[in-house]
Every structure is written in structure tokens, then in C-alpha cells.
Amino acid sequence: MKDREKIYDGFLELDGLPKKLGREDAKKRGLQFERLALELFEAEKLVKKKSYHTSDNRSEQIDGALYVDGTRALLEVKWVDSGLAASNLYAFLGKVENKFLGTIGIFLSRVNLSDNFLRSLKAGRRQSVIVIHGKDIDHIFKPNFPVAEYIRSIIDHISFDNNTHFSASDFLDNVKFKKQKSQKIID
């Protein structure tokens, strides 16, 4: 738990920086966010591979690779000041779809993504990327938040219901509901 608390403190420090930074400072913040995300997933024993380039060491840079209950996931981590273009998503989709069948992507964005961005996930393609963004990020870095369980729930939710997003708040509400329901059965 101490690791998670240290990671959360690092996140709060990073989040406390001014929203508008110069180009170099913004780049440093993005790299720091990527490092913290990898530390978080590593503390949860989900990291299969840290940031790397594909085998030719030039063509694709991958922020990390995770392994969640038999599912392999490529990780893309972004912290930008304003709306990301759908081209960022399509570039990541290309990386994911170029990998072995069954590989998914996890797109992590500190900034809340637009509905248009989320809708572009379903634009004529097999949905293979899950998004954790905005307020979800506030939740996942908290020391007691069950990150692996949340990712499993996102995969289930999107696989079964074909929605583009399952928020951390909805996940927590669902967990509370299940606990209340099981408590009533026991009583």
C-alpha cells in the first residue's frame, strides 16, 4: 500500500502544476505521467513490459504492455492541455490492430476526452481500445482503488454492451450496489 500512496502523492504533485506549461515542461509532465501510470500498473502486478519500441527499435513506440487475466493490452498515456484529435486515437488503434489477435489497447488520458473522440472508437471498426480519462484518472490513482478489477469491468462492460466507456464512478457505484445486494442476501 505504501507504493500506491507514494504514487498517489506523485500524481497529486503533477496534477497541481499549472494547466498551461511551456513546451518542454509540458513534455516533461507527460513523461512523468507515463512513468507514474507504469508505476501504478506495476504496483498492481499488471505490467508485462515497460515503455519500449517494437523489434526494429524504430517504427512504433509503445508506452507499456499490460497483462490482465489473460488479456494482453498495449498502453498509450497522454496528458495534454486541450482536446486530443481523433488522429491520436487512430494512430494508437493502428498499433493495436497490427498486433496479434486478441490484443487490446488502453488509452489513458488525464484530460477528459470529448464525446466525438469516444464515438470515433466505434467508427466502422472492431472496438479494441478502452479509454480511461478525466475523472477516471482521479479515481485510479487513489491508493485503495482496485485498478485490476476496474479494467476487468471495463472489458466486460464494453464487450457485452458495446459502449465506448465505463467510468470509474459507475464502476464504484456498481461495486457498492453488489455489496449492498449481497449483504441483504446474507441478512
C-alpha positions in Angstrom: 0.0 0.0 0.0 2.9 2.3 0.6 3.9 2.2 -3.0 0.3 3.2 -4.0 0.4 6.1 -1.5 3.7 7.3 -2.9 2.4 7.0 -6.5 -0.8 9.0 -5.5 1.4 11.7 -3.9 3.4 11.9 -7.1 0.2 12.2 -9.1 -1.2 14.9 -6.9 2.1 16.9 -7.2 1.9 16.5 -11.0 -1.8 17.4 -11.1 -1.0 20.6 -9.1 1.2 22.0 -11.7 -0.2 25.0 -13.7 -2.5 23.8 -16.5 -0.6 25.8 -19.2 3.1 25.0 -19.4 5.8 25.7 -21.9 6.5 23.1 -24.5 9.5 21.5 -22.7 7.7 21.5 -19.2 4.6 20.0 -20.8 6.6 17.3 -22.4 8.3 16.5 -19.0 4.9 16.4 -17.3 3.7 13.9 -20.0 6.7 11.7 -19.5 6.3 11.9 -15.7 2.6 10.9 -16.1 3.6 7.9 -18.2 6.1 6.9 -15.5 3.5 7.2 -12.7 1.0 5.2 -14.8 3.5 2.4 -15.2 4.3 2.5 -11.5 0.6 2.2 -10.7 0.1 -0.8 -13.0 3.4 -2.3 -11.8 2.2 -2.0 -8.1 -1.0 -3.8 -9.2 1.2 -6.5 -10.9 -0.2 -5.8 -14.4 2.9 -4.7 -16.2 4.2 -7.1 -18.7 6.6 -4.7 -20.4 7.6 -1.1 -19.7 7.9 1.6 -22.4 9.6 0.1 -25.5 10.0 0.3 -29.2 8.9 -2.6 -31.4 11.5 -5.1 -32.5 13.1 -2.9 -35.2 13.7 -0.3 -32.5 12.3 2.5 -34.7 8.8 2.1 -36.0 6.5 2.1 -33.0 6.9 3.4 -29.5 4.7 1.7 -27.0 4.2 3.3 -23.6 3.8 -0.1 -21.9 2.2 -3.5 -22.2 -0.1 -5.0 -19.5 -1.5 -8.4 -18.9 -4.9 -8.6 -17.2 -6.5 -12.0 -16.7 -5.2 -13.5 -20.0 -5.8 -10.3 -22.0 -2.8 -8.5 -23.4 -3.1 -4.7 -23.6 -0.9 -2.0 -25.1 -0.9 1.2 -23.2 -1.0 4.7 -24.5 -0.6 7.5 -21.9 -1.5 11.2 -22.7 -1.5 14.4 -20.8 -2.4 17.3 -23.0 -3.9 20.7 -22.2 -6.7 20.6 -24.7 -8.8 18.2 -26.8 -6.9 15.4 -28.5 -7.6 14.9 -32.1 -9.1 11.6 -33.3 -5.9 11.1 -35.2 -4.1 10.3 -31.9 -6.6 7.6 -31.3 -6.4 6.2 -34.9 -2.6 6.1 -34.6 -2.9 4.0 -31.4 -5.6 1.8 -33.0 -3.2 1.1 -35.8 -0.6 -0.1 -33.3 -3.1 -2.3 -31.6 -4.7 -3.7 -34.7 -1.2 -4.5 -36.1 -0.6 -6.9 -33.2 -1.7 -10.5 -32.6 -5.5 -11.1 -32.5 -6.9 -10.6 -29.0 -4.5 -7.7 -28.1 -6.4 -4.6 -26.9 -5.4 -1.1 -26.2 -5.8 1.0 -23.1 -5.8 4.7 -23.8 -5.1 6.7 -20.6 -5.7 10.5 -20.8 -5.5 12.9 -17.9 -7.8 15.3 -19.8 -11.5 14.5 -20.3 -12.0 13.4 -23.9 -14.9 14.6 -26.0 -17.9 12.6 -26.9 -16.8 12.9 -30.5 -13.5 11.3 -29.6 -15.2 8.5 -27.8 -17.6 7.9 -30.7 -14.7 7.6 -33.1 -13.8 4.4 -31.2 -16.7 2.6 -32.9 -16.4 4.3 -36.3 -16.6 1.2 -38.6 -14.1 -0.8 -36.7 -13.9 -3.7 -34.3 -13.7 -2.0 -30.9 -10.3 -2.8 -29.4 -9.4 0.2 -27.3 -10.7 1.1 -23.8 -10.4 4.6 -22.5 -9.7 5.8 -19.0 -9.8 9.5 -18.9 -10.6 12.7 -17.0 -12.2 12.0 -13.6 -11.4 8.3 -14.0 -7.8 9.2 -13.6 -8.6 10.9 -10.3 -10.0 7.6 -9.1 -7.5 5.1 -10.4 -4.5 6.7 -8.7 -6.2 6.7 -5.2 -4.3 4.1 -3.0 -7.4 1.9 -2.3 -8.8 1.9 -5.8 -9.0 -1.7 -7.3 -7.3 -1.0 -10.7 -7.2 -4.5 -12.0 -10.9 -5.1 -11.1 -11.8 -1.9 -12.8 -10.0 -2.8 -16.0 -11.7 -6.2 -16.0 -15.1 -4.5 -15.5 -14.4 -2.1 -18.4 -13.5 -5.1 -20.7 -16.7 -6.9 -19.6 -18.9 -3.8 -20.0 -17.6 -2.9 -23.4 -17.6 -6.5 -24.6 -21.1 -7.2 -23.5 -22.8 -3.8 -24.0 -20.7 -2.3 -26.8 -20.4 1.0 -25.1 -17.4 3.1 -25.6 -16.7 4.0 -21.9 -17.3 2.7 -18.4 -16.4 5.4 -15.9 -14.7 4.8 -12.6 -17.7 6.4 -10.8 -20.1 4.0 -12.5 -17.7 1.1 -11.5 -17.7 2.3 -7.9 -21.5 2.6 -7.8 -21.8 -0.9 -9.3 -19.4 -2.3 -6.6 -21.4 -0.6 -3.9 -24.7 -2.0 -5.3 -23.3 -5.5 -5.4 -22.1 -5.3 -1.8 -25.5 -4.0 -0.7 -27.3 -6.7 -2.6 -25.1 -9.5 -1.2 -25.4 -8.0 2.3 -29.2 -8.2 2.0 -29.0 -11.9 0.9 -26.8 -12.6 4.0 -29.2 -10.8 6.4 
